[in-house]
Structures are given as C-alpha cells and as structure tokens.
Amino acid sequence: VFTSRDYTALVRSYGLRQEFITPHCPQQNGMVERVIRTLKEQCVHRHRFETLQHASRAIADWIQFYNHRRPHQALKMKTPAEAFALAA
C-alpha cells in the first residue's frame, strides 16, 4: 500500500526505513496496531465528525496530545517527544 516513490522518499527524508509485514498478519506489527487502537478508543469513537476536515483536525490534535502531553508507561512515564529528545 505505502510503496509509492513519493512516500518512500518522504520516509527516507526523515531518516526512517520502511518495514513491510506479511499481508493480514497484524501480530507482526503490534506497536502500530496498538497506537491505532488507542487512537480509535480515545479519539475517533468519541466524536461524531461532520466533515473530513473536522475529523482531520481532531485526529491531528489527538496525535499532538499523544506525542507531547500524554506520558507513556513503556517510556517510564515520559512523552514520546521527551523520550525522543533524550535519545538524540
């Protein structure tokens, strides 16, 4: 799905490397599946979106909250932004 040249170039521009899983095997991608589940539980299922723009804004706000204000147990109660800054 995410194999276009533009997407691949964007991923590489961030210094990231794409990994592909076997189709229909979400257990190979547990961390991403968990983030998507949390997004649905804490954001998507709690709103009734009137427009695509409304949904996009609410999801963008939630991602900002998730990465910069919400402490994570797996990160010793740091936010992802704090953990990333400490690792740099």
N, C-alpha and C positions, 0 to 999 in steps of 0.2 A: 504494500500500500504506500509506504513512505519511501519510495525509491527514485523519485524524480531527481534530476540533476540539480535543480534549484534547491530542493530540500536538503539534499546531500551536501551541497556547498554551504548552506546555512549552518548545518550541524558542524561541519568541519571548521567554519569560521569561529565557532565558539570553543574550538579545541576538543570537541567531543567525537566519539566514534559510535556509529550505529551498530546495534546488535540485532540480529533477527532471530525470532523463535519459530519453532515448528507451528504451522497454522493450527488453530483450535487447541492449543496447549497452554492455557493461561498460567498453569503452575510453573512454567519456565520463566515467567515474568512477574513474580509475586509482588515485588515492591511497587511497580507501576500499577498493577491491578488494585493494590491496597489504596494507593492515592486516589485512583478513580472512584473506588467505593466510598472513601471519605468525602470526596467532592460531592458525590450524589447525596449522601446522607446529610451533610452539613450545609449544602447549598441548593443543589438542583431540586431535590424533593421538598424543600421548604418554601419554594416560591412558585407562583403562577406567573409565568413570563408572558407578557402581552406581545412583545416583538422580539425579533432576533437580536436587535441592539440592546434591549433590556436584559436578555439572557447573557449576552457577551459581557456587558458591564458588570452584572452581578458575579459572574464567574471570574472575571478579571479581579474584582475586589476581593473575592474569596482567596484567590491564588496569592494576592499581595498579603493578606492576613496570614495565610498558611505558611508562607515563607519568611515573613518578617515579624510577626507578633505572636504566633502560636508555638509554645515550647513543645518539643517532641521528646518522649521518653527515650527513644532509641538514640537520641543525641545528647543524653544526660541533661535534659530539660533546657537545652538551647534551641533557638530557632534555626532553621536551615541556613538562613543568612549569616547568623553568628558562627555556626559550625564551619561554613564555607570560608568565612573571613579568617578564622583561626587556622584553617588548613592551608591557606595561601602563603 
